[in-house]
Amino acid sequence: MRKIFGYKWAILWAVLMLSLFLWPSPSAGGFTFFEGFDKIVHCGLFFVFAALLLHGKVRSSKTKVRKFKTGVSVLMIGALFAFLTEGAQLLTDSRSADWWDIFADMVGTSMAVFSFFLFYLPYLKWNK
């Protein structure tokens, strides 16, 4: 239970993302800021999701976190969730799946994992 509770923010963020991705899209000709804006949104949402997963792993771990294993597992979870969200959009009438959305999702996840590799210092004490 402690492990799941450590990921509470990531789980909450995933539910929010899934509901946003499945929200009925505006009718054709809807307002967008610029071409490709939705890809930036996908990238940003998955960056936060991966960062929250990494934070949950660090907070729920009783020992030092291994960077490579943690990074690979977050990349795999991010890829799985990216395909899940796009697959769920295929099942709706108002949304469509796009390979570029999956690419943007993975870029955001990779950015968070890269930041984790650069900035995680295992010898720091985390306030619990």
C-alpha positions, -999 to 999 in steps of 0.1 A, spaced: 0 0 0 29 23 8 42 19 -28 9 28 -44 4 57 -20 38 70 -31 25 73 -66 -7 91 -57 1 123 -76 12 104 -107 -20 83 -106 -41 115 -102 -23 132 -130 -28 101 -153 -65 102 -146 -66 139 -154 -46 133 -186 -69 105 -197 -100 126 -192 -85 155 -211 -74 133 -240 -109 117 -242 -128 150 -239 -148 156 -271 -128 177 -294 -141 210 -307 -158 209 -340 -138 213 -372 -124 247 -375 -119 250 -337 -95 276 -323 -58 267 -319 -30 290 -310 -7 277 -338 0 246 -358 14 219 -336 2 234 -303 -14 201 -293 20 183 -297 35 208 -272 6 201 -248 12 163 -252 49 168 -245 43 189 -214 17 166 -199 38 136 -203 69 154 -189 49 161 -157 35 126 -156 71 111 -159 84 135 -133 57 125 -109 64 88 -115 101 95 -108 92 114 -77 69 86 -65 97 61 -70 122 81 -50 97 88 -22 85 53 -19 119 36 -21 135 25 12 169 23 -4 189 42 -29 172 43 -63 190 29 -93 190 55 -120 191 33 -151 165 8 -139 142 36 -128 146 55 -160 139 25 -182 108 16 -162 94 51 -164 101 51 -202 82 18 -205 53 31 -184 52 63 -204 52 44 -237 25 21 -225 3 50 -214 10 69 -246 -3 39 -267 -32 35 -242 -44 71 -246 -41 70 -284 -59 37 -285 -86 50 -263 -90 80 -287 -96 55 -315 -126 42 -297 -143 76 -295 -162 93 -322 -149 128 -317 -112 121 -314 -86 105 -336 -52 88 -329 -20 103 -342 15 88 -343 29 122 -338 11 125 -305 28 93 -294 61 108 -305 54 140 -285 44 119 -255 77 100 -256 97 132 -261 81 146 -229 88 114 -210 124 113 -222 130 149 -212 119 140 -176 140 109 -175 170 128 -188 165 155 -161 163 127 -135 196 113 -148 212 148 -145 198 160 -112 190 131 -90 216 128 -62 210 96 -42 229 108 -11 204 136 -4 179 130 24 143 134 14 118 147 39 92 120 45 
